[in-house]
């Protein structure tokens, strides 16, 4: 399959770019951060997203969505990366939707997917429990109680957890920490007794939360998929999220590159434009090449998810690992080539560095995915 966007996908990109650049430029993130906004994103902008059909991009048509694929979601994420737009698109429209579409019963899908499609319902995945992404190390327990379960444990780095109307919680109903078997996904109302949520604003001024479950009672109907068999569903959902974050890092990297090249063409030193210095030209050229290779790698992963999801793990791991290293290189070069003012908060380039660092950690950093690839090859 050609590693280029179709005409329809290019039109989607242009529509998203126009909306995001108009309603959520970098100044939008600064305003939310500096005002200590309790929500952390603009509900008005999210409403505009829903009206454009973006919130229901992955929702099947029978539930009010567009029924499109991961490539289209990646297109939106790339544009989000260009302006660092804070929104629940990743948590709700990509990750939660993938979980409900892939593992939800007909009743669960009918209950939740229409709300996601029209932008009225926010949902998120609660999986990680420590500082690093280790999905198989889940320790949160789900113990059978009557006709349902009781959840006990804590989750960290739950993206948009403080505003979510629905939590998709990964808990252990069997097996031991480190094992894929014995994991089960649960749909939990955050207003349920025993759920405590603490917002934790990340370094990049985006949203996350710590969620504690203290003997939280849920019914058997809250199980997403099958009991003890959630490992496969979880891995598929995480792979969609990983490819989406990789797409965001591609957009972020390209925006940093464009801003840096513009600066090289404007800034003078020793009577010459600094872009005339060969050493900086070489570094800029190398970064451009790196970004383009990563773009192709990420698009390949997205296409594989759409056409052969069960065998997409390798392509996704390569994409997420490479996107992480590329974004890190892009922001480091961008800050360095901007000189001293690149380190100031008043200059936007530093905001991209902070977001790149958080995106690295979301759903596994480059080292995590390199390790996954090595293990998959038997090393």
DRENDO-1510 file (C-alpha; in Angstrom, 1 decimal, always signed):
<recs>
REC; n; res; u; v; w
REC; 1; UNK; +0.0; +0.0; +0.0 .
REC; 2; UNK; +1.4; +3.4; -0.9 .
REC; 3; UNK; +2.7; +5.4; +2.1 .
REC; 4; UNK; +0.8; +8.5; +1.1 .
REC; 5; UNK; -2.6; +9.9; +2.1 .
REC; 6; UNK; -5.5; +9.5; -0.2 .
REC; 7; UNK; -7.4; +12.5; -1.5 .
REC; 8; UNK; -10.1; +12.1; +1.1 .
REC; 9; UNK; -7.6; +11.8; +3.9 .
REC; 10; UNK; -5.8; +14.9; +2.7 .
REC; 11; UNK; -9.1; +16.8; +2.7 .
REC; 12; UNK; -9.6; +15.6; +6.3 .
REC; 13; UNK; -6.2; +16.8; +7.2 .
REC; 14; UNK; -6.9; +20.3; +5.7 .
REC; 15; UNK; -10.2; +20.5; +7.6 .
REC; 16; UNK; -8.6; +19.6; +10.9 .
REC; 17; UNK; -5.7; +21.9; +10.3 .
REC; 18; UNK; -8.0; +24.9; +9.6 .
REC; 19; UNK; -10.1; +24.2; +12.7 .
REC; 20; UNK; -7.2; +23.6; +15.1 .
REC; 21; UNK; -5.0; +26.5; +13.9 .
REC; 22; UNK; -8.0; +28.8; +14.2 .
REC; 23; UNK; -9.5; +27.7; +17.5 .
REC; 24; UNK; -6.5; +26.2; +19.3 .
REC; 25; UNK; -3.1; +27.8; +18.5 .
REC; 26; UNK; -0.2; +27.7; +20.9 .
REC; 27; UNK; -1.7; +30.7; +22.7 .
REC; 28; UNK; -4.7; +28.6; +23.5 .
REC; 29; UNK; -2.6; +26.2; +25.5 .
REC; 30; UNK; -0.8; +29.0; +27.3 .
REC; 31; UNK; -4.2; +30.6; +28.3 .
REC; 32; UNK; -5.4; +27.4; +29.8 .
REC; 33; UNK; -2.2; +26.8; +31.6 .
REC; 34; UNK; -1.8; +30.4; +33.0 .
REC; 35; UNK; -5.4; +30.6; +34.1 .
REC; 36; UNK; -5.2; +27.3; +36.0 .
REC; 37; UNK; -8.3; +26.1; +34.1 .
REC; 38; UNK; -10.0; +23.4; +36.1 .
REC; 39; UNK; -10.9; +21.4; +33.0 .
REC; 40; UNK; -7.6; +21.7; +31.2 .
REC; 41; UNK; -9.2; +21.9; +27.7 .
REC; 42; UNK; -11.9; +24.0; +26.0 .
REC; 43; UNK; -15.3; +22.4; +25.9 .
REC; 44; UNK; -16.3; +24.9; +23.2 .
REC; 45; UNK; -13.5; +23.7; +21.0 .
REC; 46; UNK; -14.4; +20.1; +21.7 .
REC; 47; UNK; -18.0; +20.9; +20.7 .
REC; 48; UNK; -16.6; +22.2; +17.4 .
REC; 49; UNK; -14.6; +19.0; +17.0 .
REC; 50; UNK; -17.8; +17.0; +17.5 .
REC; 51; UNK; -19.7; +19.1; +15.0 .
REC; 52; UNK; -17.0; +18.4; +12.5 .
REC; 53; UNK; -17.4; +14.7; +13.1 .
REC; 54; UNK; -13.9; +14.3; +14.6 .
REC; 55; UNK; -15.1; +13.0; +18.0 .
REC; 56; UNK; -16.9; +10.1; +16.3 .
REC; 57; UNK; -14.2; +9.4; +13.7 .
REC; 58; UNK; -13.7; +5.8; +14.8 .
REC; 59; UNK; -17.3; +5.2; +16.0 .
REC; 60; UNK; -19.3; +2.9; +13.7 .
REC; 61; UNK; -21.9; +4.6; +11.6 .
REC; 62; UNK; -24.8; +2.8; +13.3 .
REC; 63; UNK; -23.9; +4.7; +16.5 .
REC; 64; UNK; -23.7; +8.1; +14.9 .
REC; 65; UNK; -20.0; +8.1; +13.9 .
REC; 66; UNK; -18.0; +8.1; +10.7 .
REC; 67; UNK; -16.7; +4.6; +10.8 .
REC; 68; UNK; -13.3; +5.6; +9.6 .
REC; 69; UNK; -10.0; +4.1; +10.5 .
REC; 70; UNK; -6.7; +4.5; +12.3 .
REC; 71; UNK; -5.1; +6.4; +9.4 .
REC; 72; UNK; -7.7; +9.1; +9.7 .
REC; 73; UNK; -7.3; +9.2; +13.4 .
REC; 74; UNK; -3.6; +9.6; +12.9 .
REC; 75; UNK; -4.2; +12.5; +10.5 .
REC; 76; UNK; -6.1; +14.4; +13.3 .
REC; 77; UNK; -3.5; +13.5; +15.9 .
REC; 78; UNK; -0.7; +14.9; +13.7 .
REC; 79; UNK; -2.6; +18.2; +13.4 .
REC; 80; UNK; -3.1; +18.3; +17.1 .
REC; 81; UNK; +0.6; +17.8; +17.5 .
REC; 82; UNK; +1.3; +20.9; +15.5 .
REC; 83; UNK; -0.3; +23.3; +18.0 .
REC; 84; UNK; -0.1; +21.1; +21.2 .
REC; 85; UNK; -3.8; +21.3; +21.4 .
REC; 86; UNK; -5.1; +19.9; +24.7 .
REC; 87; UNK; -8.3; +17.8; +24.0 .
REC; 88; UNK; -9.8; +14.5; +24.9 .
REC; 89; UNK; -9.5; +13.3; +21.3 .
REC; 90; UNK; -6.8; +10.7; +22.2 .
REC; 91; UNK; -8.4; +9.4; +25.4 .
REC; 92; UNK; -12.0; +9.4; +24.2 .
REC; 93; UNK; -12.2; +9.3; +20.4 .
REC; 94; UNK; -9.3; +7.0; +19.9 .
REC; 95; UNK; -8.4; +4.8; +22.9 .
REC; 96; UNK; -11.8; +4.4; +24.6 .
REC; 97; UNK; -13.7; +4.1; +21.3 .
REC; 98; UNK; -11.3; +1.4; +20.2 .
REC; 99; UNK; -11.9; -0.5; +23.5 .
REC; 100; UNK; -15.7; -0.2; +23.2 .
REC; 101; UNK; -15.8; -1.1; +19.5 .
REC; 102; UNK; -13.4; -4.0; +19.9 .
REC; 103; UNK; -14.7; -5.6; +23.2 .
REC; 104; UNK; -18.0; -4.1; +24.0 .
REC; 105; UNK; -21.3; -5.9; +23.9 .
REC; 106; UNK; -24.1; -4.6; +21.7 .
REC; 107; UNK; -25.7; -3.1; +24.8 .
REC; 108; UNK; -22.5; -1.4; +26.0 .
REC; 109; UNK; -21.8; +0.0; +22.5 .
REC; 110; UNK; -25.3; +1.3; +22.2 .
REC; 111; UNK; -25.0; +2.9; +25.6 .
REC; 112; UNK; -21.7; +4.7; +25.2 .
REC; 113; UNK; -20.7; +5.1; +21.6 .
REC; 114; UNK; -23.4; +7.6; +20.6 .
REC; 115; UNK; -22.3; +9.9; +23.4 .
REC; 116; UNK; -18.7; +9.7; +22.3 .
REC; 117; UNK; -19.8; +10.4; +18.7 .
REC; 118; UNK; -21.7; +13.6; +19.6 .
REC; 119; UNK; -19.1; +14.8; +22.0 .
REC; 120; UNK; -21.3; +14.6; +25.1 .
REC; 121; UNK; -19.4; +11.7; +26.8 .
REC; 122; UNK; -15.7; +11.6; +27.7 .
REC; 123; UNK; -14.0; +8.3; +28.5 .
REC; 124; UNK; -10.5; +7.1; +29.2 .
REC; 125; UNK; -8.4; +4.0; +29.8 .
REC; 126; UNK; -6.9; +3.5; +33.2 .
REC; 127; UNK; -4.0; +1.0; +32.9 .
REC; 128; UNK; -0.7; +2.2; +34.2 .
REC; 129; UNK; +0.1; +2.1; +37.9 .
REC; 130; UNK; +3.7; +3.3; +38.1 .
REC; 131; UNK; +6.1; +5.8; +36.6 .
REC; 132; UNK; +6.7; +3.6; +33.5 .
REC; 133; UNK; +4.3; +1.9; +31.1 .
REC; 134; UNK; +4.1; -1.7; +32.2 .
REC; 135; UNK; +0.7; -3.1; +31.1 .
REC; 136; UNK; +1.4; -6.6; +32.2 .
REC; 137; UNK; +2.4; -5.5; +35.7 .
REC; 138; UNK; -1.2; -4.6; +36.7 .
REC; 139; UNK; -1.7; -5.1; +40.4 .
REC; 140; UNK; -5.2; -3.6; +40.8 .
REC; 141; UNK; -7.4; -6.5; +42.0 .
REC; 142; UNK; -10.9; -7.4; +40.9 .
REC; 143; UNK; -12.4; -9.9; +43.3 .
REC; 144; UNK; -15.8; -11.5; +42.7 .
REC; 145; UNK; -18.5; -10.3; +45.0 .
REC; 146; UNK; -22.1; -11.5; +44.6 .
REC; 147; UNK; -23.1; -11.0; +41.0 .
REC; 148; UNK; -20.2; -8.6; +40.3 .
REC; 149; UNK; -16.7; -7.6; +41.4 .
REC; 150; UNK; -15.0; -5.3; +43.8 .
REC; 151; UNK; -12.0; -3.3; +42.5 .
REC; 152; UNK; -9.1; -2.3; +44.7 .
REC; 153; UNK; -6.0; -0.5; +43.6 .
REC; 154; UNK; -4.6; +2.7; +42.1 .
REC; 155; UNK; -3.9; +4.0; +38.6 .
REC; 156; UNK; -1.5; +6.7; +37.5 .
REC; 157; UNK; -1.2; +8.9; +34.4 .
REC; 158; UNK; -4.8; +8.4; +33.5 .
REC; 159; UNK; -5.2; +10.8; +30.5 .
REC; 160; UNK; -8.1; +13.2; +31.1 .
REC; 161; UNK; -9.1; +11.1; +34.1 .
REC; 162; UNK; -10.4; +14.1; +36.1 .
REC; 163; UNK; -13.0; +14.9; +33.5 .
REC; 164; UNK; -14.0; +11.5; +32.3 .
REC; 165; UNK; -17.6; +10.3; +32.4 .
REC; 166; UNK; -16.4; +6.7; +32.0 .
REC; 167; UNK; -13.3; +4.9; +33.1 .
REC; 168; UNK; -12.1; +1.7; +31.4 .
REC; 169; UNK; -10.2; +0.1; +34.1 .
REC; 170; UNK; -7.7; -2.8; +33.7 .
REC; 171; UNK; -7.7; -5.1; +36.7 .
REC; 172; UNK; -6.4; -8.5; +37.6 .
REC; 173; UNK; -9.0; -11.2; +38.1 .
REC; 174; UNK; -6.4; -14.0; +37.9 .
REC; 175; UNK; -2.8; -14.9; +37.4 .
REC; 176; UNK; +0.2; -13.0; +38.7 .
REC; 177; UNK; +1.8; -9.6; +38.0 .
REC; 178; UNK; +3.8; -9.9; +34.8 .
REC; 179; UNK; +1.4; -12.3; +33.1 .
REC; 180; UNK; -0.9; -11.3; +30.3 .
REC; 181; UNK; -3.5; -13.9; +31.3 .
REC; 182; UNK; -5.9; -13.0; +34.1 .
REC; 183; UNK; -6.5; -9.4; +33.0 .
REC; 184; UNK; -10.0; -8.0; +32.7 .
REC; 185; UNK; -11.3; -4.7; +31.5 .
REC; 186; UNK; -14.2; -3.0; +33.5 .
REC; 187; UNK; -16.4; +0.0; +32.7 .
REC; 188; UNK; -16.6; +2.1; +35.8 .
REC; 189; UNK; -18.6; +5.2; +36.5 .
REC; 190; UNK; -16.2; +7.7; +38.2 .
REC; 191; UNK; -19.0; +8.8; +40.5 .
REC; 192; UNK; -19.3; +5.3; +42.0 .
REC; 193; UNK; -18.6; +5.1; +45.7 .
REC; 194; UNK; -15.0; +4.3; +46.5 .
REC; 195; UNK; -13.5; +6.0; +43.4 .
REC; 196; UNK; -11.2; +8.9; +44.3 .
REC; 197; UNK; -9.7; +11.1; +41.5 .
REC; 198; UNK; -6.9; +13.5; +41.8 .
REC; 199; UNK; -5.9; +15.7; +38.9 .
REC; 200; UNK; -2.2; +15.7; +38.2 .
REC; 201; UNK; -1.3; +18.4; +35.7 .
REC; 202; UNK; +1.7; +17.2; +33.6 .
REC; 203; UNK; +4.8; +19.2; +32.8 .
REC; 204; UNK; +3.4; +20.0; +29.4 .
REC; 205; UNK; +0.2; +21.5; +30.9 .
REC; 206; UNK; -1.9; +18.6; +29.6 .
REC; 207; UNK; -4.3; +16.5; +31.6 .
REC; 208; UNK; -3.8; +13.4; +33.6 .
REC; 209; UNK; -5.1; +12.0; +36.9 .
REC; 210; UNK; -4.4; +9.5; +39.6 .
REC; 211; UNK; -7.4; +7.3; +40.3 .
REC; 212; UNK; -7.8; +5.2; +43.5 .
REC; 213; UNK; -10.3; +2.4; +43.8 .
REC; 214; UNK; -11.3; +1.3; +47.3 .
REC; 215; UNK; -13.6; -1.7; +47.2 .
REC; 216; UNK; -15.5; -0.2; +44.2 .
REC; 217; UNK; -18.5; -2.4; +43.4 .
REC; 218; UNK; -19.3; -3.1; +39.8 .
REC; 219; UNK; -21.8; -5.5; +38.3 .
REC; 220; UNK; -21.0; -8.3; +35.9 .
REC; 221; UNK; -22.4; -6.1; +33.1 .
REC; 222; UNK; -19.5; -3.8; +33.6 .
REC; 223; UNK; -17.0; -6.3; +32.2 .
REC; 224; UNK; -15.7; -5.3; +28.8 .
REC; 225; UNK; -14.9; -8.4; +26.8 .
REC; 226; UNK; -14.4; -11.6; +28.8 .
REC; 227; UNK; -13.2; -12.2; +32.3 .
REC; 228; UNK; -9.5; -13.2; +32.5 .
REC; 229; UNK; -9.2; -12.8; +28.7 .
REC; 230; UNK; -8.6; -9.0; +28.5 .
REC; 231; UNK; -4.9; -9.2; +27.6 .
REC; 232; UNK; -5.5; -9.5; +23.9 .
REC; 233; UNK; -8.1; -6.7; +23.8 .
REC; 234; UNK; -5.9; -4.5; +25.9 .
REC; 235; UNK; -2.9; -5.0; +23.6 .
REC; 236; UNK; -5.0; -4.1; +20.6 .
REC; 237; UNK; -6.3; -1.0; +22.2 .
REC; 238; UNK; -2.9; +0.1; +23.4 .
REC; 239; UNK; -1.5; -0.4; +19.9 .
REC; 240; UNK; -4.1; +2.0; +18.5 .
REC; 241; UNK; -3.2; +4.5; +21.2 .
REC; 242; UNK; +0.5; +4.1; +20.6 .
REC; 243; UNK; +0.2; +4.7; +16.8 .
REC; 244; UNK; -2.0; +7.8; +17.5 .
REC; 245; UNK; +0.6; +9.2; +19.9 .
REC; 246; UNK; +3.3; +8.5; +17.3 .
REC; 247; UNK; +1.3; +10.5; +14.8 .
REC; 248; UNK; +1.1; +13.4; +17.3 .
REC; 249; UNK; +4.9; +13.3; +17.6 .
REC; 250; UNK; +5.3; +13.5; +13.8 .
REC; 251; UNK; +3.2; +16.6; +13.7 .
REC; 252; UNK; +5.0; +18.1; +16.7 .
REC; 253; UNK; +8.4; +17.3; +15.1 .
REC; 254; UNK; +7.5; +18.8; +11.8 .
REC; 255; UNK; +6.2; +22.0; +13.4 .
REC; 256; UNK; +9.4; +22.3; +15.4 .
REC; 257; UNK; +11.5; +21.8; +12.3 .
REC; 258; UNK; +9.5; +24.4; +10.4 .
REC; 259; UNK; +9.9; +27.0; +13.1 .
REC; 260; UNK; +13.6; +26.2; +13.4 .
REC; 261; UNK; +14.3; +26.6; +9.7 .
REC; 262; UNK; +12.4; +29.9; +9.7 .
REC; 263; UNK; +14.6; +31.1; +12.6 .
REC; 264; UNK; +17.8; +30.0; +10.7 .
REC; 265; UNK; +16.7; +32.2; +7.8 .
REC; 266; UNK; +16.1; +35.2; +10.0 .
REC; 267; UNK; +18.7; +35.2; +12.8 .
REC; 268; UNK; +22.0; +36.9; +12.0 .
REC; 269; UNK; +25.3; +36.2; +13.7 .
REC; 270; UNK; +28.7; +37.7; +12.8 .
REC; 271; UNK; +27.0; +39.6; +10.0 .
REC; 272; UNK; +25.5; +36.5; +8.4 .
REC; 273; UNK; +22.3; +34.5; +8.6 .
REC; 274; UNK; +23.0; +31.6; +10.8 .
REC; 275; UNK; +21.3; +29.4; +8.2 .
REC; 276; UNK; +24.3; +30.0; +6.0 .
REC; 277; UNK; +26.6; +28.1; +8.4 .
REC; 278; UNK; +27.2; +24.6; +6.9 .
REC; 279; UNK; +27.1; +22.9; +10.3 .
REC; 280; UNK; +23.6; +24.1; +11.0 .
REC; 281; UNK; +22.5; +23.2; +7.4 .
REC; 282; UNK; +23.7; +19.6; +7.9 .
REC; 283; UNK; +21.9; +19.3; +11.2 .
REC; 284; UNK; +18.7; +20.7; +9.7 .
REC; 285; UNK; +19.0; +18.3; +6.7 .
REC; 286; UNK; +19.5; +15.3; +8.9 .
REC; 287; UNK; +16.5; +16.2; +11.0 .
REC; 288; UNK; +14.3; +16.6; +7.9 .
REC; 289; UNK; +15.4; +13.1; +6.7 .
REC; 290; UNK; +14.7; +11.7; +10.1 .
REC; 291; UNK; +11.2; +13.2; +10.2 .
REC; 292; UNK; +10.3; +11.9; +6.8 .
REC; 293; UNK; +11.4; +8.4; +7.5 .
REC; 294; UNK; +9.4; +8.4; +10.7 .
REC; 295; UNK; +6.3; +9.8; +9.0 .
REC; 296; UNK; +6.4; +6.8; +6.6 .
REC; 297; UNK; +7.0; +4.4; +9.5 .
REC; 298; UNK; +4.0; +5.7; +11.4 .
REC; 299; UNK; +1.7; +5.7; +8.4 .
REC; 300; UNK; +2.7; +2.1; +7.8 .
REC; 301; UNK; +1.7; +1.2; +11.3 .
REC; 302; UNK; -1.6; +3.0; +11.0 .
REC; 303; UNK; -2.4; +1.2; +7.7 .
REC; 304; UNK; -1.5; -2.1; +9.3 .
REC; 305; UNK; -3.8; -1.5; +12.2 .
REC; 306; UNK; -6.6; -0.8; +9.7 .
REC; 307; UNK; -6.0; -3.9; +7.5 .
REC; 308; UNK; -4.4; -6.5; +9.8 .
REC; 309; UNK; -4.7; -5.4; +13.4 .
REC; 310; UNK; -3.9; -8.8; +14.9 .
REC; 311; UNK; -0.5; -8.6; +13.3 .
REC; 312; UNK; +0.3; -4.9; +13.8 .
REC; 313; UNK; +2.3; -5.1; +17.0 .
REC; 314; UNK; +5.7; -5.0; +15.3 .
REC; 315; UNK; +4.8; -2.1; +13.0 .
REC; 316; UNK; +3.4; -0.2; +15.9 .
REC; 317; UNK; +6.4; -0.8; +18.1 .
REC; 318; UNK; +8.8; +0.4; +15.4 .
REC; 319; UNK; +6.6; +3.5; +14.8 .
REC; 320; UNK; +6.3; +4.5; +18.5 .
REC; 321; UNK; +10.0; +3.9; +19.2 .
REC; 322; UNK; +11.1; +5.8; +16.1 .
REC; 323; UNK; +8.6; +8.7; +16.7 .
REC; 324; UNK; +10.0; +9.0; +20.2 .
REC; 325; UNK; +13.6; +9.3; +19.1 .
REC; 326; UNK; +12.7; +11.7; +16.3 .
REC; 327; UNK; +10.6; +14.0; +18.4 .
REC; 328; UNK; +13.4; +14.1; +21.0 .
REC; 329; UNK; +15.9; +15.0; +18.3 .
REC; 330; UNK; +13.6; +17.6; +16.8 .
REC; 331; UNK; +13.0; +19.4; +20.1 .
REC; 332; UNK; +16.6; +19.3; +21.2 .
REC; 333; UNK; +17.8; +20.7; +17.9 .
REC; 334; UNK; +15.1; +23.3; +17.9 .
REC; 335; UNK; +15.9; +24.6; +21.4 .
REC; 336; UNK; +19.7; +24.5; +20.7 .
REC; 337; UNK; +19.4; +26.3; +17.3 .
REC; 338; UNK; +17.2; +29.0; +18.9 .
REC; 339; UNK; +20.1; +29.7; +21.3 .
REC; 340; UNK; +19.5; +31.2; +24.8 .
REC; 341; UNK; +16.0; +32.3; +24.2 .
REC; 342; UNK; +15.0; +28.8; +23.2 .
REC; 343; UNK; +15.2; +28.1; +27.0 .
REC; 344; UNK; +12.7; +30.7; +28.0 .
REC; 345; UNK; +9.1; +30.1; +28.7 .
REC; 346; UNK; +8.1; +33.1; +26.6 .
REC; 347; UNK; +9.3; +31.3; +23.5 .
REC; 348; UNK; +7.1; +28.5; +22.2 .
REC; 349; UNK; +9.8; +26.1; +21.3 .
REC; 350; UNK; +10.2; +24.9; +24.9 .
REC; 351; UNK; +6.5; +23.9; +25.1 .
REC; 352; UNK; +7.1; +21.4; +22.3 .
REC; 353; UNK; +10.0; +19.9; +24.2 .
REC; 354; UNK; +7.8; +19.3; +27.2 .
REC; 355; UNK; +5.0; +17.7; +25.2 .
REC; 356; UNK; +7.5; +15.5; +23.4 .
REC; 357; UNK; +8.8; +14.2; +26.7 .
REC; 358; UNK; +5.3; +13.3; +27.9 .
REC; 359; UNK; +4.4; +11.7; +24.5 .
REC; 360; UNK; +7.5; +9.5; +24.9 .
REC; 361; UNK; +6.2; +8.1; +28.1 .
REC; 362; UNK; +2.5; +7.6; +27.0 .
REC; 363; UNK; +1.9; +3.9; +26.2 .
REC; 364; UNK; +5.6; +3.1; +26.3 .
REC; 365; UNK; +8.8; +5.0; +25.5 .
REC; 366; UNK; +11.4; +4.1; +22.8 .
REC; 367; UNK; +13.2; +1.8; +25.1 .
REC; 368; UNK; +10.1; -0.1; +26.0 .
REC; 369; UNK; +9.2; -0.7; +22.4 .
REC; 370; UNK; +12.8; -1.5; +21.4 .
REC; 371; UNK; +12.7; -4.2; +24.1 .
REC; 372; UNK; +9.4; -5.5; +22.8 .
REC; 373; UNK; +10.9; -5.8; +19.4 .
REC; 374; UNK; +13.9; -7.6; +20.7 .
REC; 375; UNK; +11.8; -10.1; +22.7 .
REC; 376; UNK; +9.6; -10.7; +19.7 .
REC; 377; UNK; +12.7; -11.7; +17.8 .
REC; 378; UNK; +13.9; -14.0; +20.5 .
REC; 379; UNK; +16.7; -11.9; +21.9 .
</recs>
